[in-house]
Amino acid sequence: MSQANPAAALANIYRTPELWQKITFTLMVLLIYRIGATITVPGVDVVALTQFFDAQAGGLLGLYDLFVGGSLSRATVFALGIMPYISASIFMQIASAVIPQVEKLNKDEEGKKKITQWTRYLTVGLALIQAWGFALFLESDALQGAVLAPGFAFKIQTALFLTTGALFVMWLGEQITERGLGNGASLLIFFSIVQGFWPAIIQTFRFLSTGALSPFGLLVLAVLMVAVVAAVVAITLAARRIAIQIPQRTMARGRMRESAKNFIPLRINSSGVMPIIFAQSFIVVPGAIAQFSGNESLARFAEYFNPGSVFYYILSAILIIFFTYFYTSIIFNPIDLSENLKKQGGFIPGVKPGSKTAEYIDQVLTRITLPGAIFLTVIALMPIWIANMVNVPFQFGGTSLLIVVGVALDTMAQMQQHLLLRKYDGFMKKGRVKFRGRQTTTGF
């Protein structure tokens, strides 16, 4: 099977009006996001703030700064980024899983609209708390001289700017999801991380020239990055195939015959990169608020969860595994799948239709999700440990690389679907996705 020509694929994208409009709109929104990330809040000495963040590299604030593209260390109007919205979304999704009334609302369109509104209101509250905390942090003793005219007016002004910026970023993310290509929140984090790659590459070679980073350490780092990318691609495309049979009626004699072999592909990592984003948001946002508060006890407690610490490893592992199962249960419902299969007259050989089919699918999904969750945990945490072993003079984590590769694969998959609707060859082979070395369709 020949590989699709990238130039031809790009030409096909341009000749697909709907897809081209989505890509253009997404790029325009990302450009607006980039412009907003350069506008600094009035009254802040950016040089003093940047020096503080450089000295605190590798901590929770540094991790938060990574997810917002360096906007926090420059005190821009987008300093809070999309993180308040993600935190609010996590809370509402957990609420829909444990509160029957919210779960009931989530089953119809009007109810989903209400939950969306509640998520936005909760985002406003979280953004206000974080914005006020960041204003207090700017006036703290640790950042003496960072604020040109400290006082109540400065705190009100900063809180207003940052909250407005966070709500505008939330709106940009929703616009990408509705009118653009891909998940808006994920793409904004993706763009924030990617825009810091080039400065990081320059810094790496600077460390190499000064001797701060050994050639062996650079080699280990390069091999590690390639291995992470390859592993993410492999586990993202890996799937457990459940064979199904759907009888079909012939038009000539009305007899029933067995259709061609079909299957349900259950991805080992059905939740994609979202568990990583959720876990990091769960750690970073409360930790950042604790450090913003100016309370020494809370700040010392937050230091226990700095990347590289034992508590950070333990909590991250627990959260990643939890959110992998949690998010998979949200996006994949075995009961609905078994009912749809039953309506088509289909069945899994050796399994009774209905509830038994749902139980079987749920059992298989639970088993294959565990290795997927462990994989995400290892890929997210192991690079930090290895980077510390080879004495890399900057913080390198698999989390950022995992998010970049995962979001890129999801976005390309959506592009592929649009191209396949027009019977075009995309970036993958002949419009099919490879699962464990076999070419398969993506449905049944």
N, C-alpha and C positions, 0 to 999 in steps of 0.2 A: 504494500500500500504506500503510495508516494506521499511525501509530506506536502501539505498545502503551501503554496508560494506566499510569503509574507506580503510582497508587493501586491499580488492579486487580492489577498485578503483585505488589505487597506483600501484598494480600489472598490471592492465589494461593499465595504463599510460606507464609502463616500456615495455609492450608488443606492444605498438603502436610506431613504430620506428620514424615516422615523429614528433609526439608530444614529445617524449623523447629527440630528437635532439633539438627541439625548446627550451625546458626547460633547457637542458644542456647549450646551447648557451647563453640563457638569464642569467643564473647564472654565467657563465664565464665572461660576459660583466659587470655584477654587481660587481664581484670580482675585475676586473680591475678598475672600478670606485672607489671602496673602497680603493684600493692601491694608486691611484692617489690623493685621498683626504687626504693622510697622508704625502705627499711630500710638504714641506714648501718652499715658495719663499726665495731665499738667501737674507741675509742682514736684516731680520726682527726679533725682539725680541718677540717671541711668548707669553712669560709670560706676558709682559706688555700689549700686544694686548688682550689677554684673560681676564685680569683683567678689562680692559676698557669695554669689552662686557658684563662681569658679572655685572658691575655697571649700564650698560644701558639695562639690561634685560627687555623685554616687548616692546621695541621700534621698529621702522621700521627696523633697522639694525638687531635686534634680530629675527624678523620675516623672514628677508632675510636669516639669518644664519640658521634658522630652515629648510628652503627649500633646502639648499645646504649641509645639514648634518654637520654643524659646521665648514665647510671649510673656511668661511669668517673670523671667529674669530681666526682661526689658520693661516690665510694667506697662504693657500695651492695653488697649481697650478690650482686646480679646485674651487677656491673661488667664481667665478661667476656662476658656475653650469650651469644648463640648462635654466636659466631665460632669458638671451639675445635671445636665439632661440625661446622661447615661446613668448616673446615680439614682435619679428620679425614676427612670425606666426600670431599673433593677427592683426598686421598692415596689412599684406597681405590679410587676410580673410576679414577685413573691406574694403580694397581696392577692392576686388573682388565683394563686395556687392554694392558698390557705384560708381565704375568706369566701364562703359560698356565694354571697351576694355579688362580690366583684367577679367571681368566676362566671356567674350567670350573665352579667353584663357583657362579658367578653365573648359571648356566643352569638351575638347579633350585631348588625352594623351600627345601630343607634347606641347600643351599649359601648361598643368600641370607641365611638366618638366621645362619649362621656369620659372613658378612661384616658383617652388622649388629652382631653382638657384638664383632667386632674393631674396628669403627668406634667403638663405645662405649668400649672399652678405650683406644684411641688418644686419644679425647676426654679421658679422665681424665688421661693423661700430658701432653697439651698444656695442659690447664687447670691442672695442678700447676705446670708450668714458668712459665706466664703469671702465675699467682697469686703464686708466689714472687718472680718478677721485679717485679711491682707492689708487693709489700711492700718490696723493696729500694729501689724507686723512691721510695716514700713517705718513706723514711728518708734519701734522698740530700740533698746540699748544696743542690740546686735547690729543695727543699721544706722548708727549715728551719722548724721549728715546726708542721709539718702533723701530726706524730705526737706525742701527748701523753706517752707512755711508751715510747720506742724500746727495742729489744732483741730478743733471740732469741724470747722469748715472744710478742711482738707479731707477729713475722714468721710464726711457726707458726700463731697465731690467725688472722691475715689470710689466709694461704694456705688454711687449712681452710675459712673462711667462703666465700671466692671460688670455690674448687674445688667445694664443695657447691652453691653457687648456680649455677655453670655446668652441673653435672650435672642440677640440677632444671629449668633452662631447656631443656636437651636433652630431658628427659622431657616437658615441656610441649609442645615442638615436635612430638614423636612422637605425642602424644595428639591434637593438632589434625589431623595427617596421617591418623591411623587413624580417629578418631571425629568429627572436625569437618569444616570446609569449607576446602579449599585446602591448599597446602603449608605445613606448620607453621613451618619455618625461615624461609621467605620472608615469611610473615605476621608473625612476630615482628619481623623487620627493618622491614617495612612499618609496623607499629604504633610502633616506636621512632622512626622518622623523622617520621611524621605528628604524634606528640605534641609535637614541637618546632616545628611550623609556626606555631602561634599566638604563642608567644614571639618567633619570628623576624619575624612580621608587625608586632608591637608595636615591636620593635627597629628595623625598617625605617622606620616613621613617626617614631620618635624621632630617628633619624639625619636624616630629611628636615626635621624642625622645627629641628634645631640647625645645619643647613647642611652636615653631614658627607656627605650624599647629595643630589645635585642632582636637580631634577625631571626633567631629561633622562635621568639615570642610572636613575631609578625607572621611567620610561617604557620605556627599553631593556630593563630587567629584566623588566617585565610582558609586553612583546611577546615576549621570549625564552622565558618560561615557557609562554605560550600556544602558541608555535610548537613547543616541545618536546613538549607534550601532544598536539597535533594530529599531529605527525610520528610519535610513538610509536603512536598509535591506527592511523594509516594503514599503517605498516609491519607492525604486529602482525596486521592483517587481510589484508594483501596475500599472494597465493599464486600459484604457477605451476600451472595445471591441466593434467594429463596425461590425455587422452581414452582411455577403455578401452571394450571391448565384451565383454559377457557373454551368450552365447547362452542362450536359454531354450527348454524343450520344452513345446509346447502339449499340453494334456490330451486334446483332441479327436482329433487324427489322429497325434500323436506326431512331428510335424514340428519341425524346428529353426527358430527365427526369431530375428532380432536384437532384443535388448532396447532399451529407451529409452536415450538417451545417458547415460553415466556418466563420472565422471572421478575421478582421484586428486588432491586439492589438496595441493601441497607448499608449505608456508609459507616465505616468504623468511626469516623469523626463527623457525625451528622451536624454537630453544633458549630462546626467551622472554627473561626477565631474568636467568637464572642465570649467563651468562658475566660480566655486570657484577658480580654478587655474588661469584663465584669470583675474578675478577681483583682486586677490592678486598680480599678476604680474603687473597689471596696477597701483596699489598703491605703491607696494614695490620698483619697479625699479626706477621710477622718484624720489621717496623719498630718496632712497639710493644715487642716483646721486647728489641730492641736498645736502645731508650731506657730501658726498665725496668731493664736490667742495671746501669746506673750507670757503665759503661765509656765513657770520653770518646771513644775512637776509634770505637766502634760507634755512639754517639749522633751523632757528626759524620757518619758514613757514612749513617745513617738520614735525616739532614736533606736529603740529595740527592734523596730520593724524597718530599719534602713536596709536597702538591698545589700545582700552579702551576709547579713546577720542570721543567726540560727533561727530566731523567731520569724524572720522574713521567709526563710525556706519552708518552715513548718506551716505557717499560715497560708502562704501562697499555694502549697501543695494541696492543703485541705480545700481551699476555695476553688481552685481549678477543677479538682475532681467533682466537687459539689455542683458547680455551675455547668460542668459538662453534662452531668445527668439531668440537672434541672432544665437547662435550655433544650436538650434533646427531647425531654418529655413535653415541652411546650410546642415545638415545631413538628413533632411526629406523634400522631395519635393512632396506635394500633387498632383501636375500636372502629374509628372511621375508615381505616384502610380495609379492615375485614368486612365491614358493611358494604363498601363500594365493590369489593371483590365478589361478595355474595350477590349483589344486584346484577352483576354481569354474568352470573352463573359460574364464576370461576371458583377454584378451590386449590388448596395445597395438597398434593398427594400424601395420603396417610393421615391427614388432619381434618376433622369435621369442620364444616363451615360455621360461621358465627362466632360465638364466644371462645370456642376452642382455638380457632384460627387467631383471634386477637391475643389469647394467652401465649400461643406459640410464638407469634411475632414479637410480643413484648419480652418473652424469655430470651430469644435470640438477640434482640436489640440490647437488652441489659448486659448480656455476656460480651458482646463485641464493643460496647461502649467503654468498658473498663480498660482494655488496652489502649483505646483512643485517649482516654483521660490521663492514663499514665504517660503516654507519649507526649501529650501537651505539657505535662508537668516537667518531664525530663528536659524537653527542648527549651522550656522557659527558664529553668533554673540551672542546668548544667553549665552553660556558657559562662555564667557569673562565677561559678566555682573554678572553672578552668582558667578564666582570665585572672583570678586572684592567684592561682598556682604559678602561672608563668610571669606574674608581676607586671601585668599590663597597667600602665600609668593612667588609665581612664576607665570608666565603667562601661563594660560591654555585656549586654544581656541578650539572651535569645528571645525575650519577649518582643522587642521591637522588630527583630528580623522575622519572627513568627507572624506578627500582625501584618507586616508588609507583604510577605509571600501569600498569606492566607487571603487577605483582601484583594490582592492582585488576581489570584486564581478565581475567586468568586466573581469579580468584575468581568474577567475574560469569559467565564462561563455564561454570564448574562449576554455578553456580546455574541457569543457563539449561538445562543438560542435565537437571537434576532436574525443572525445570518442564515441559520437553518430554516427559518420560516420562509426565507426567500430562496431556499435551495442553493445557497452559496457555500463554497468551501471557506472555512474560517481558519483560525489559528491552530486548531487541532486537526486530527487526521479524519478527513472525509466525514465530518459531522458526527463522529462518535467518540465517546469517552472510553478510555481504557481502564478496566478494573482488573487488577492482578494479572496483567498480561493478555487479557482477552478483550476483544472488541465487543461491546454490548450497547444496546440502546438504553435510554435513561427512563424508561417507563415500561408498562406492561399492557 
